[in-house]
């Protein structure tokens, strides 16, 4: 049963689907991208929601359609989920970041252990935000969960590989930033001339490996 | 080619933006008052999606190196010395002429369309300057040269009465997160006028007025945001999201503007008063 509050109005053209989990957000996102209901221009998954924007469409019909998709994806057994089908991106990293040693200290392990744990887990793109192509990578080894810098840097170079809280990320372009830098990659994760401009999309699996 | 002699306080190239990339963290961008940009394009016989110039507080000087039809819409500005230059009707700018635009008597953003459109290279399908992410062309500066594209279709000489910029009323639909506020908050939003503050820009119209009190504390997990969202940060002072708003956000949205009222919001200037009025969701 999909109760009305699980599909919330977001203006005349938007509906916000409450999934309650990132995993279900990814499944609903993937289903909607496959099926593309009429007039849908944006599908934006988040940790507990998927925003769907469809200007000029029939919102009641879309609401019913979204309720169907939500019910169907929720009731599917997890092992039938798209995880196996999601693309994997390998990111080669030179572990020379300015915060590598402080992170090791905060984590109470050696630098080698930080690298081993960062390369030893498979991460999943949760969602993108903050800047174009900035992917919040979930599934980081809990030992590497360290707080952000007290004072953000005024400029972090593009390609910086960093951690903060439960997430890791690759800076897609130079920007200010408060995440702790472990190293850098030569893999371009944001290129407006490429199609798609980012190798990451919500649900993409990511592995870091020493370059 | 058009050469910018003076851009005024802030001027950018805008079209209808780059929808379809919000899931990659890309703002929609595009003309803040898209209705006026579309109108200016129609007046010179352009498809509505061609790029024009969005002026903030007018006060620009542009030299046309080629002769071209042009039209102005949005916040009304005095225009000269080009013969026939004015709001809401196409006029011919001869090669070499300088178009001077004054400050708007009311409203904030004026749109200049040129027949053929401003033909800077598109980024992710749009020529819009995105002030939040930096995508698209730089804001206009003295000396910026803007190519003009080839004209297509016929010119339909026309005149469009400009919409009245009367007392600003923004119609809102409740949600998606009105339940994060005390029950009286929606009534509070609509009870008394808010004042537009100085730090408003293409990202959002920041307002000062009655505080909107939350019923739920704690952090809302980041979620997708629509243009026109009335987002409420911890200060309780609402922000109306315009074209360059971040595609996701972590503060609850108490209500969303009717789509037609985005154009009204985009014309608000610092110091203006604005009222909200509630419309029930269909």
Boltz contact constraints between the chains, C-beta under 6 A:
constraints:
  - contact:
      token1: [A, 8]
      token2: [B, 175]
      max_distance: 6.0
  - contact:
      token1: [A, 8]
      token2: [B, 176]
      max_distance: 6.0
  - contact:
      token1: [A, 9]
      token2: [B, 175]
      max_distance: 6.0
  - contact:
      token1: [A, 9]
      token2: [B, 281]
      max_distance: 6.0
  - contact:
      token1: [A, 10]
      token2: [B, 176]
      max_distance: 6.0
  - contact:
      token1: [A, 10]
      token2: [B, 226]
      max_distance: 6.0
  - contact:
      token1: [A, 10]
      token2: [B, 256]
      max_distance: 6.0
  - contact:
      token1: [A, 11]
      token2: [B, 173]
      max_distance: 6.0
  - contact:
      token1: [A, 11]
      token2: [B, 226]
      max_distance: 6.0
  - contact:
      token1: [A, 11]
      token2: [B, 228]
      max_distance: 6.0
  - contact:
      token1: [A, 11]
      token2: [B, 256]
      max_distance: 6.0
  - contact:
      token1: [A, 12]
      token2: [B, 259]
      max_distance: 6.0
  - contact:
      token1: [A, 14]
      token2: [B, 226]
      max_distance: 6.0
  - contact:
      token1: [A, 16]
      token2: [B, 176]
      max_distance: 6.0
  - contact:
      token1: [A, 41]
      token2: [B, 19]
      max_distance: 6.0
  - contact:
      token1: [A, 41]
      token2: [B, 20]
      max_distance: 6.0
  - contact:
      token1: [A, 42]
      token2: [B, 22]
      max_distance: 6.0
  - contact:
      token1: [A, 44]
      token2: [B, 22]
      max_distance: 6.0
  - contact:
      token1: [A, 44]
      token2: [B, 23]
      max_distance: 6.0
  - contact:
      token1: [A, 44]
      token2: [B, 224]
      max_distance: 6.0
  - contact:
      token1: [A, 46]
      token2: [B, 222]
      max_distance: 6.0
  - contact:
      token1: [A, 46]
      token2: [B, 223]
      max_distance: 6.0
  - contact:
      token1: [A, 47]
      token2: [B, 221]
      max_distance: 6.0
  - contact:
      token1: [A, 48]
      token2: [B, 221]
      max_distance: 6.0
  - contact:
      token1: [A, 49]
      token2: [B, 223]
      max_distance: 6.0
  - contact:
      token1: [A, 51]
      token2: [B, 224]
      max_distance: 6.0
  - contact:
      token1: [A, 128]
      token2: [B, 24]
      max_distance: 6.0
  - contact:
      token1: [A, 128]
      token2: [B, 25]
      max_distance: 6.0
  - contact:
      token1: [A, 129]
      token2: [B, 25]
      max_distance: 6.0
  - contact:
      token1: [A, 129]
      token2: [B, 248]
      max_distance: 6.0
  - contact:
      token1: [A, 131]
      token2: [B, 25]
      max_distance: 6.0
  - contact:
      token1: [A, 132]
      token2: [B, 25]
      max_distance: 6.0
  - contact:
      token1: [A, 132]
      token2: [B, 26]
      max_distance: 6.0
  - contact:
      token1: [A, 132]
      token2: [B, 133]
      max_distance: 6.0
  - contact:
      token1: [A, 134]
      token2: [B, 25]
      max_distance: 6.0
  - contact:
      token1: [A, 192]
      token2: [B, 123]
      max_distance: 6.0
  - contact:
      token1: [A, 192]
      token2: [B, 124]
      max_distance: 6.0
  - contact:
      token1: [A, 198]
      token2: [B, 24]
      max_distance: 6.0
